[in-house]
Amino acid sequence: MKVGTKSVIFGVHSILIHPFFVAWAWWKLFGFPWDPRLWVAFFVHDLGYLAKPNVEGRQGQEHVVLGGRIMGSLFGPEWQDFVVCHSRYWAKRVGKKFSQLCVADKLAFVITPAWLYLPMARLSGELHEYMRVSSERQLGSRVSDFELSLLKSRDPYVWLEGLKLYTRRWVEEHRNGVRDGRAVLRSQGLQDEACETRSRAGDAEGRKWTSKHGPVSPQL
């Protein structure tokens, strides 16, 4: 079973658990999610991890496409962008602003307790990949020295605390829709890929997504 499939079934993106933390995070940030379309988005936004061989690599980054297509077919292009742009990497790649779902998704990670998150990440095989990639991220001045010291730890609990501190700070800075001009590119390989993508004006996939002009945060 691929790590992406395990993640959706019983890992950190478990469809039985993660959507409810996203809903809780949305409630804390924006009020109770009364719109039923939001609940559909909470449940489908990470379904694209199914059958993916990784969660942080090139294939894993494409997980947003499936959920976006589902939302687009059900509710239109605004909701498609709403789900697709829950990934900062993908939003930056297609030249759009991250959606409110992105902020709620990040807070959902923060409020998921370590006693639940770490066993799921170990069981699915995601933990090693997350810890390895977080040490490779080009965070620059955005991460404090203290946070960086925690992120470099080999102790999963210490590492997780460092990542949660950084992520909570990012949420507070961007909860009101401030554009993130320094989106995280998950690895050097992905950074190179993104540069190549931006340099190819004829990138068909990029043209397909950027041809839509609807807002990434639908009018609820």
TORTORVO-848499 format. One record per residue (C-alpha): residue number from 0; residue in three letters; z, y, x. Coordinates in steps of 0.001 Angstrom, whole numbers, always signed. Example, Ala and Ser with C-alpha at 12.3 -4.5 7.8 and 13.67 -1.06 7.14 Angstrom:
<nodes>
<node n="0" res="ALA" up="+7800" north="-4500" east="+12300"/>
<node n="1" res="SER" up="+7140" north="-1060" east="+13670"/>
</nodes>
This chain:
<nodes>
<node n="0" res="MET" up="+0" north="+0" east="+0"/>
<node n="1" res="LYS" up="-1002" north="+3405" east="+1405"/>
<node n="2" res="VAL" up="+1752" north="+5877" east="+2190"/>
<node n="3" res="GLY" up="+354" north="+8340" east="-369"/>
<node n="4" res="THR" up="+569" north="+5752" east="-3120"/>
<node n="5" res="LYS" up="+4122" north="+4885" east="-2140"/>
<node n="6" res="SER" up="+4998" north="+8573" east="-2159"/>
<node n="7" res="VAL" up="+3808" north="+8998" east="-5763"/>
<node n="8" res="ILE" up="+5503" north="+5838" east="-6999"/>
<node n="9" res="PHE" up="+8870" north="+5896" east="-5254"/>
<node n="10" res="GLY" up="+8664" north="+8449" east="-2437"/>
<node n="11" res="VAL" up="+9354" north="+12159" east="-2287"/>
<node n="12" res="HIS" up="+6515" north="+12879" east="-4744"/>
<node n="13" res="SER" up="+7668" north="+10214" east="-7182"/>
<node n="14" res="ILE" up="+6238" north="+10917" east="-10608"/>
<node n="15" res="LEU" up="+9533" north="+9670" east="-12058"/>
<node n="16" res="ILE" up="+11657" north="+12214" east="-10180"/>
<node n="17" res="HIS" up="+9778" north="+15065" east="-8488"/>
<node n="18" res="PRO" up="+8325" north="+16712" east="-11643"/>
<node n="19" res="PHE" up="+11808" north="+17258" east="-13044"/>
<node n="20" res="PHE" up="+12950" north="+19018" east="-9869"/>
<node n="21" res="VAL" up="+9831" north="+21204" east="-10075"/>
<node n="22" res="ALA" up="+10719" north="+22023" east="-13689"/>
<node n="23" res="TRP" up="+14287" north="+22849" east="-12681"/>
<node n="24" res="ALA" up="+13016" north="+25054" east="-9861"/>
<node n="25" res="TRP" up="+10626" north="+26820" east="-12258"/>
<node n="26" res="TRP" up="+13510" north="+27466" east="-14650"/>
<node n="27" res="LYS" up="+15582" north="+28998" east="-11826"/>
<node n="28" res="LEU" up="+12686" north="+31198" east="-10684"/>
<node n="29" res="PHE" up="+10780" north="+32169" east="-13815"/>
<node n="30" res="GLY" up="+12758" north="+30996" east="-16827"/>
<node n="31" res="PHE" up="+12548" north="+27833" east="-18886"/>
<node n="32" res="PRO" up="+9006" north="+26318" east="-18869"/>
<node n="33" res="TRP" up="+8272" north="+26416" east="-22587"/>
<node n="34" res="ASP" up="+4503" north="+26171" east="-22174"/>
<node n="35" res="PRO" up="+3554" north="+22458" east="-22431"/>
<node n="36" res="ARG" up="+696" north="+23050" east="-19980"/>
<node n="37" res="LEU" up="+3278" north="+23715" east="-17307"/>
<node n="38" res="TRP" up="+4818" north="+20300" east="-17883"/>
<node n="39" res="VAL" up="+1429" north="+18668" east="-17492"/>
<node n="40" res="ALA" up="+1000" north="+20542" east="-14215"/>
<node n="41" res="PHE" up="+4445" north="+19434" east="-13019"/>
<node n="42" res="PHE" up="+3439" north="+15802" east="-13528"/>
<node n="43" res="VAL" up="-149" north="+15819" east="-12242"/>
<node n="44" res="HIS" up="-119" north="+18278" east="-9317"/>
<node n="45" res="ASP" up="+673" north="+15594" east="-6712"/>
<node n="46" res="LEU" up="-1195" north="+12627" east="-8212"/>
<node n="47" res="GLY" up="-3904" north="+13124" east="-5615"/>
<node n="48" res="TYR" up="-1694" north="+11500" east="-2982"/>
<node n="49" res="LEU" up="-2581" north="+8148" east="-4550"/>
<node n="50" res="ALA" up="-4477" north="+5980" east="-2049"/>
<node n="51" res="LYS" up="-4165" north="+8596" east="+699"/>
<node n="52" res="PRO" up="-3435" north="+7150" east="+4183"/>
<node n="53" res="ASN" up="-1209" north="+10109" east="+5055"/>
<node n="54" res="VAL" up="+627" north="+12965" east="+3386"/>
<node n="55" res="GLU" up="+368" north="+15676" east="+6036"/>
<node n="56" res="GLY" up="-3043" north="+14898" east="+7526"/>
<node n="57" res="ARG" up="-6543" north="+15839" east="+6488"/>
<node n="58" res="GLN" up="-6712" north="+13344" east="+3624"/>
<node n="59" res="GLY" up="-3250" north="+14244" east="+2406"/>
<node n="60" res="GLN" up="-4146" north="+17919" east="+2229"/>
<node n="61" res="GLU" up="-6878" north="+17050" east="-272"/>
<node n="62" res="HIS" up="-4309" north="+15743" east="-2766"/>
<node n="63" res="VAL" up="-4531" north="+18993" east="-4754"/>
<node n="64" res="VAL" up="-8081" north="+18246" east="-5909"/>
<node n="65" res="LEU" up="-7291" north="+15468" east="-8393"/>
<node n="66" res="GLY" up="-4536" north="+17345" east="-10198"/>
<node n="67" res="GLY" up="-6705" north="+20442" east="-10250"/>
<node n="68" res="ARG" up="-9566" north="+18547" east="-11850"/>
<node n="69" res="ILE" up="-7276" north="+17086" east="-14492"/>
<node n="70" res="MET" up="-5865" north="+20509" east="-15378"/>
<node n="71" res="GLY" up="-9321" north="+22071" east="-15312"/>
<node n="72" res="SER" up="-10746" north="+19477" east="-17680"/>
<node n="73" res="LEU" up="-7823" north="+19888" east="-20073"/>
<node n="74" res="PHE" up="-7080" north="+23600" east="-19978"/>
<node n="75" res="GLY" up="-9811" north="+25432" east="-18060"/>
<node n="76" res="PRO" up="-10431" north="+26961" east="-14616"/>
<node n="77" res="GLU" up="-7335" north="+29171" east="-14523"/>
<node n="78" res="TRP" up="-5103" north="+26122" east="-14766"/>
<node n="79" res="GLN" up="-7255" north="+24263" east="-12272"/>
<node n="80" res="ASP" up="-6625" north="+27017" east="-9734"/>
<node n="81" res="PHE" up="-2959" north="+27077" east="-10717"/>
<node n="82" res="VAL" up="-2582" north="+23474" east="-9523"/>
<node n="83" res="VAL" up="-5030" north="+23566" east="-6621"/>
<node n="84" res="CYS" up="-3313" north="+26619" east="-5163"/>
<node n="85" res="HIS" up="+125" north="+25050" east="-5187"/>
<node n="86" res="SER" up="-842" north="+24214" east="-1602"/>
<node n="87" res="ARG" up="-645" north="+27222" east="+722"/>
<node n="88" res="TYR" up="-3074" north="+25545" east="+3084"/>
<node n="89" res="TRP" up="-5638" north="+24950" east="+354"/>
<node n="90" res="ALA" up="-5188" north="+28426" east="-1159"/>
<node n="91" res="LYS" up="-5805" north="+29969" east="+2244"/>
<node n="92" res="ARG" up="-8786" north="+27713" east="+2815"/>
<node n="93" res="VAL" up="-10514" north="+28804" east="-411"/>
<node n="94" res="GLY" up="-9523" north="+32448" east="-26"/>
<node n="95" res="LYS" up="-7082" north="+32640" east="-2924"/>
<node n="96" res="LYS" up="-3430" north="+33461" east="-3349"/>
<node n="97" res="PHE" up="-925" north="+30665" east="-3733"/>
<node n="98" res="SER" up="+199" north="+30109" east="-7314"/>
<node n="99" res="GLN" up="+3624" north="+30267" east="-8909"/>
<node n="100" res="LEU" up="+3585" north="+26475" east="-8877"/>
<node n="101" res="CYS" up="+3591" north="+26645" east="-5088"/>
<node n="102" res="VAL" up="+6833" north="+28629" east="-5093"/>
<node n="103" res="ALA" up="+8465" north="+26309" east="-7630"/>
<node n="104" res="ASP" up="+7308" north="+23262" east="-5671"/>
<node n="105" res="LYS" up="+8904" north="+24624" east="-2494"/>
<node n="106" res="LEU" up="+12172" north="+25345" east="-4283"/>
<node n="107" res="ALA" up="+12062" north="+21850" east="-5789"/>
<node n="108" res="PHE" up="+12154" north="+20487" east="-2243"/>
<node n="109" res="VAL" up="+15126" north="+22701" east="-1419"/>
<node n="110" res="ILE" up="+17193" north="+21632" east="-4433"/>
<node n="111" res="THR" up="+16472" north="+17925" east="-4067"/>
<node n="112" res="PRO" up="+19698" north="+16581" east="-2505"/>
<node n="113" res="ALA" up="+19528" north="+14949" east="+906"/>
<node n="114" res="TRP" up="+21172" north="+11772" east="-423"/>
<node n="115" res="LEU" up="+18116" north="+11344" east="-2684"/>
<node n="116" res="TYR" up="+15325" north="+12853" east="-576"/>
<node n="117" res="LEU" up="+15938" north="+10984" east="+2677"/>
<node n="118" res="PRO" up="+16151" north="+7448" east="+1206"/>
<node n="119" res="MET" up="+12915" north="+8071" east="-716"/>
<node n="120" res="ALA" up="+11202" north="+9432" east="+2390"/>
<node n="121" res="ARG" up="+12342" north="+6444" east="+4441"/>
<node n="122" res="LEU" up="+11353" north="+3921" east="+1796"/>
<node n="123" res="SER" up="+7839" north="+5327" east="+1460"/>
<node n="124" res="GLY" up="+7332" north="+5759" east="+5199"/>
<node n="125" res="GLU" up="+6886" north="+9535" east="+4926"/>
<node n="126" res="LEU" up="+9934" north="+10634" east="+6890"/>
<node n="127" res="HIS" up="+8556" north="+9999" east="+10380"/>
<node n="128" res="GLU" up="+5360" north="+11876" east="+9539"/>
<node n="129" res="TYR" up="+7240" north="+14841" east="+8108"/>
<node n="130" res="MET" up="+9574" north="+15092" east="+11097"/>
<node n="131" res="ARG" up="+6707" north="+14785" east="+13570"/>
<node n="132" res="VAL" up="+4491" north="+17350" east="+11883"/>
<node n="133" res="SER" up="+7244" north="+19911" east="+11319"/>
<node n="134" res="SER" up="+7774" north="+20049" east="+15085"/>
<node n="135" res="GLU" up="+4047" north="+20772" east="+15549"/>
<node n="136" res="ARG" up="+3761" north="+23595" east="+13013"/>
<node n="137" res="GLN" up="+2778" north="+27008" east="+14232"/>
<node n="138" res="LEU" up="+5742" north="+28818" east="+12683"/>
<node n="139" res="GLY" up="+5977" north="+31584" east="+15270"/>
<node n="140" res="SER" up="+8412" north="+34363" east="+14423"/>
<node n="141" res="ARG" up="+8803" north="+33120" east="+10863"/>
<node n="142" res="VAL" up="+11440" north="+30579" east="+11875"/>
<node n="143" res="SER" up="+14767" north="+31681" east="+13308"/>
<node n="144" res="ASP" up="+16139" north="+30248" east="+16521"/>
<node n="145" res="PHE" up="+18826" north="+28464" east="+14546"/>
<node n="146" res="GLU" up="+16317" north="+26940" east="+12136"/>
<node n="147" res="LEU" up="+14131" north="+25873" east="+15040"/>
<node n="148" res="SER" up="+17064" north="+24178" east="+16746"/>
<node n="149" res="LEU" up="+17669" north="+22157" east="+13579"/>
<node n="150" res="LEU" up="+13992" north="+21298" east="+13134"/>
<node n="151" res="LYS" up="+13859" north="+19871" east="+16665"/>
<node n="152" res="SER" up="+16720" north="+17484" east="+15940"/>
<node n="153" res="ARG" up="+16045" north="+13755" east="+15725"/>
<node n="154" res="ASP" up="+18799" north="+13420" east="+13152"/>
<node n="155" res="PRO" up="+17065" north="+13388" east="+9750"/>
<node n="156" res="TYR" up="+19962" north="+15156" east="+8027"/>
<node n="157" res="VAL" up="+19986" north="+17971" east="+10602"/>
<node n="158" res="TRP" up="+16181" north="+18245" east="+10540"/>
<node n="159" res="LEU" up="+16182" north="+18384" east="+6733"/>
<node n="160" res="GLU" up="+18782" north="+21137" east="+6685"/>
<node n="161" res="GLY" up="+16655" north="+23214" east="+9061"/>
<node n="162" res="LEU" up="+13542" north="+22772" east="+6944"/>
<node n="163" res="LYS" up="+15436" north="+23612" east="+3760"/>
<node n="164" res="LEU" up="+16860" north="+26799" east="+5293"/>
<node n="165" res="TYR" up="+13394" north="+27956" east="+6297"/>
<node n="166" res="THR" up="+11835" north="+26951" east="+2960"/>
<node n="167" res="ARG" up="+14541" north="+28659" east="+891"/>
<node n="168" res="ARG" up="+13990" north="+31863" east="+2849"/>
<node n="169" res="TRP" up="+10231" north="+31603" east="+2248"/>
<node n="170" res="VAL" up="+10834" north="+31160" east="-1486"/>
<node n="171" res="GLU" up="+13042" north="+34241" east="-1653"/>
<node n="172" res="GLU" up="+10415" north="+36286" east="+186"/>
<node n="173" res="HIS" up="+7522" north="+35123" east="-2019"/>
<node n="174" res="ARG" up="+9005" north="+34448" east="-5464"/>
<node n="175" res="ASN" up="+7561" north="+37729" east="-6749"/>
<node n="176" res="GLY" up="+4043" north="+36872" east="-5667"/>
<node n="177" res="VAL" up="+3904" north="+38449" east="-2212"/>
<node n="178" res="ARG" up="+790" north="+37157" east="-476"/>
<node n="179" res="ASP" up="+1487" north="+34783" east="+2395"/>
<node n="180" res="GLY" up="-907" north="+35883" east="+5105"/>
<node n="181" res="ARG" up="+409" north="+33274" east="+7509"/>
<node n="182" res="ALA" up="+36" north="+30006" east="+5626"/>
<node n="183" res="VAL" up="+1225" north="+26978" east="+7511"/>
<node n="184" res="LEU" up="-1573" north="+24846" east="+8962"/>
<node n="185" res="ARG" up="-23" north="+21426" east="+9208"/>
<node n="186" res="SER" up="-1278" north="+20396" east="+12626"/>
<node n="187" res="GLN" up="-3574" north="+21548" east="+15384"/>
<node n="188" res="GLY" up="-6265" north="+19265" east="+14024"/>
<node n="189" res="LEU" up="-6030" north="+20892" east="+10612"/>
<node n="190" res="GLN" up="-5964" north="+24332" east="+12212"/>
<node n="191" res="ASP" up="-9232" north="+23582" east="+13980"/>
<node n="192" res="GLU" up="-10682" north="+22221" east="+10757"/>
<node n="193" res="ALA" up="-9725" north="+25364" east="+8851"/>
<node n="194" res="CYS" up="-11309" north="+27583" east="+11480"/>
<node n="195" res="GLU" up="-14492" north="+25561" east="+11317"/>
<node n="196" res="THR" up="-14435" north="+25761" east="+7531"/>
<node n="197" res="ARG" up="-14111" north="+29536" east="+7546"/>
<node n="198" res="SER" up="-16912" north="+29872" east="+10078"/>
<node n="199" res="ARG" up="-19379" north="+27848" east="+7995"/>
<node n="200" res="ALA" up="-20667" north="+30221" east="+5354"/>
<node n="201" res="GLY" up="-22572" north="+27379" east="+3800"/>
<node n="202" res="ASP" up="-19537" north="+25200" east="+3179"/>
<node n="203" res="ALA" up="-20465" north="+23752" east="-228"/>
<node n="204" res="GLU" up="-16931" north="+22846" east="-1224"/>
<node n="205" res="GLY" up="-15610" north="+26259" east="-355"/>
<node n="206" res="ARG" up="-18351" north="+27918" east="-2381"/>
<node n="207" res="LYS" up="-17579" north="+25723" east="-5365"/>
<node n="208" res="TRP" up="-13922" north="+26732" east="-5455"/>
<node n="209" res="THR" up="-14275" north="+30387" east="-4531"/>
<node n="210" res="SER" up="-16981" north="+30923" east="-7159"/>
<node n="211" res="LYS" up="-14211" north="+30913" east="-9761"/>
<node n="212" res="HIS" up="-12464" north="+34264" east="-10226"/>
<node n="213" res="GLY" up="-9687" north="+33392" east="-12600"/>
<node n="214" res="PRO" up="-6101" north="+34226" east="-11574"/>
<node n="215" res="VAL" up="-4102" north="+31460" east="-9944"/>
<node n="216" res="SER" up="-1077" north="+32176" east="-12130"/>
<node n="217" res="PRO" up="-2274" north="+31766" east="-15729"/>
<node n="218" res="GLN" up="-1109" north="+34028" east="-18481"/>
<node n="219" res="LEU" up="+1654" north="+31977" east="-20092"/>
</nodes>
